[in-house]
Amino acid sequence: MEILVALTIFATTIFILIERRDFGLEANHYAVNLLKAQTIVDEVLADYRLHPFSEEPIPIKKDYSPFEVEVSVAQESVNILPEEWRVEIDPDLEEDEKKKRIILRVTVDVGFGTFRDDKPIHHHKISTLIRHIEIDKEEEE
């Protein structure tokens, strides 16, 4: 009887240790994927900050497998801007030039983790405003 009780305690302890180890590995895997997701977000936002556009803001398409990345870009009308984002409006500036100074709202949603029903379990979503000055087609070339 003592051997049976000892085996039961031993088996329960081993089971708990294995479960804890699996939980630690899963948490570590999540943290690594979250860091990779943030790197993808930083890369996408850097693309929008560094590459001017000429007509309409178009989401940048790249393959980030196994991560699922959705990017949406829209022009934003913002009434109150932080001091460092404000553009001094020159009274002599033409109306067309004023319209070229726009604010973009870029939203990046990175999905990762084990996929269930073709959808990722975890999401890392960032939405930010980027001040952008539209360039002319002559300036592009």
C-alpha positions as CSV (number, residue, x, y, z in Angstrom):
1,M,0.0,0.0,0.0
2,E,2.8,2.4,0.8
3,I,4.4,1.8,-2.6
4,L,1.1,2.6,-4.3
5,V,0.8,5.9,-2.4
6,A,4.4,6.8,-3.2
7,L,3.9,6.0,-6.9
8,T,0.8,8.1,-6.9
9,I,2.6,11.1,-5.3
10,F,5.5,10.6,-7.7
11,A,3.3,10.5,-10.8
12,T,1.3,13.5,-9.7
13,T,4.5,15.5,-9.1
14,I,6.0,14.6,-12.5
15,F,2.7,15.5,-14.1
16,I,2.6,18.9,-12.4
17,L,6.3,19.6,-13.4
18,I,5.7,18.7,-17.0
19,E,2.6,20.9,-17.1
20,R,4.6,23.8,-15.6
21,R,7.4,23.3,-18.1
22,D,4.9,23.4,-21.0
23,F,3.3,26.5,-19.6
24,G,6.8,28.2,-19.4
25,L,7.6,27.1,-23.0
26,E,4.3,28.5,-24.3
27,A,4.8,31.8,-22.5
28,N,8.3,32.1,-23.9
29,H,7.1,31.3,-27.4
30,Y,4.4,34.0,-27.1
31,A,7.0,36.5,-25.9
32,V,9.3,35.8,-28.8
33,N,6.4,36.0,-31.3
34,L,5.2,39.3,-29.8
35,L,8.7,40.8,-30.2
36,K,8.7,39.6,-33.9
37,A,5.3,41.1,-34.3
38,Q,6.5,44.5,-32.9
39,T,9.4,44.3,-35.3
40,I,7.0,43.8,-38.3
41,V,4.9,46.8,-37.0
42,D,8.1,49.0,-36.8
43,E,9.1,48.0,-40.3
44,V,5.7,48.7,-41.8
45,L,5.5,52.1,-40.1
46,A,9.1,52.9,-41.2
47,D,8.1,52.2,-44.8
48,Y,5.3,54.8,-44.5
49,R,7.5,57.4,-42.9
50,L,10.4,57.0,-45.4
51,H,8.6,56.4,-48.7
52,P,6.5,59.4,-49.9
53,F,3.5,58.7,-52.1
54,S,2.1,60.6,-55.0
55,E,-1.6,60.1,-55.1
56,E,-3.4,57.9,-52.6
57,P,-1.8,56.1,-49.6
58,I,-1.7,52.4,-50.5
59,P,-1.1,49.7,-48.0
60,I,2.4,48.1,-48.4
61,K,2.1,44.4,-49.3
62,K,4.9,42.1,-48.1
63,D,5.0,38.5,-47.1
64,Y,5.6,38.1,-43.4
65,S,4.8,34.4,-43.1
66,P,3.9,32.8,-40.7
67,F,2.6,36.1,-39.4
68,E,-0.7,37.4,-40.8
69,V,-0.3,41.2,-41.4
70,E,-3.2,43.5,-42.2
71,V,-2.4,47.2,-42.9
72,S,-5.0,49.9,-43.4
73,V,-4.2,53.5,-44.3
74,A,-6.5,56.4,-44.3
75,Q,-6.2,60.1,-44.4
76,E,-7.1,61.6,-41.0
77,S,-8.6,65.0,-40.2
78,V,-7.1,66.0,-36.9
79,N,-8.3,69.1,-35.1
80,I,-5.7,69.2,-32.4
81,L,-2.1,68.1,-33.1
82,P,0.9,67.9,-30.8
83,E,3.2,70.9,-31.0
84,E,5.9,69.0,-32.8
85,W,3.5,68.0,-35.5
86,R,2.2,71.4,-36.3
87,V,3.1,72.9,-39.7
88,E,3.4,76.7,-39.7
89,I,1.1,77.9,-42.4
90,D,2.7,80.5,-44.5
91,P,0.1,83.1,-45.6
92,D,1.7,83.2,-49.1
93,L,1.5,79.4,-49.4
94,E,-0.9,78.3,-52.2
95,E,-4.0,76.3,-51.3
96,D,-2.7,73.3,-53.3
97,E,0.5,73.2,-51.2
98,K,-1.6,73.3,-48.0
99,K,-3.6,70.3,-49.2
100,K,-0.4,68.3,-49.7
101,R,0.3,68.4,-46.0
102,I,-1.8,65.6,-44.7
103,I,-2.0,63.2,-41.8
104,L,-2.2,59.5,-42.3
105,R,-3.7,57.0,-39.8
106,V,-1.8,53.8,-40.3
107,T,-3.2,50.7,-38.5
108,V,-1.1,47.5,-38.5
109,D,-2.6,44.3,-37.1
110,V,-0.2,41.4,-36.8
111,G,-1.8,38.0,-36.1
112,F,0.3,35.1,-34.8
113,G,0.1,31.9,-32.8
114,T,-1.5,28.5,-33.6
115,F,-4.2,29.1,-36.2
116,R,-7.7,27.9,-35.4
117,D,-10.4,28.1,-38.1
118,D,-7.8,29.8,-40.3
119,K,-7.5,32.7,-37.9
120,P,-4.5,33.5,-35.6
121,I,-5.1,33.3,-31.8
122,H,-3.1,36.3,-30.8
123,H,-3.1,39.9,-32.3
124,H,-0.7,42.8,-31.9
125,K,-2.5,45.9,-33.2
126,I,-1.0,49.4,-33.4
127,S,-2.6,52.5,-34.8
128,T,-0.7,55.7,-35.2
129,L,-0.7,59.1,-37.0
130,I,2.0,60.0,-39.4
131,R,2.5,63.4,-40.9
132,H,3.2,63.1,-44.6
133,I,3.9,65.7,-47.3
134,E,2.7,64.5,-50.7
135,I,5.2,64.8,-53.5
136,D,4.6,65.7,-57.1
137,K,5.1,63.2,-59.9
138,E,8.0,65.3,-61.2
139,E,9.7,65.1,-57.8
140,E,9.4,61.3,-57.7
141,E,11.5,60.9,-60.8
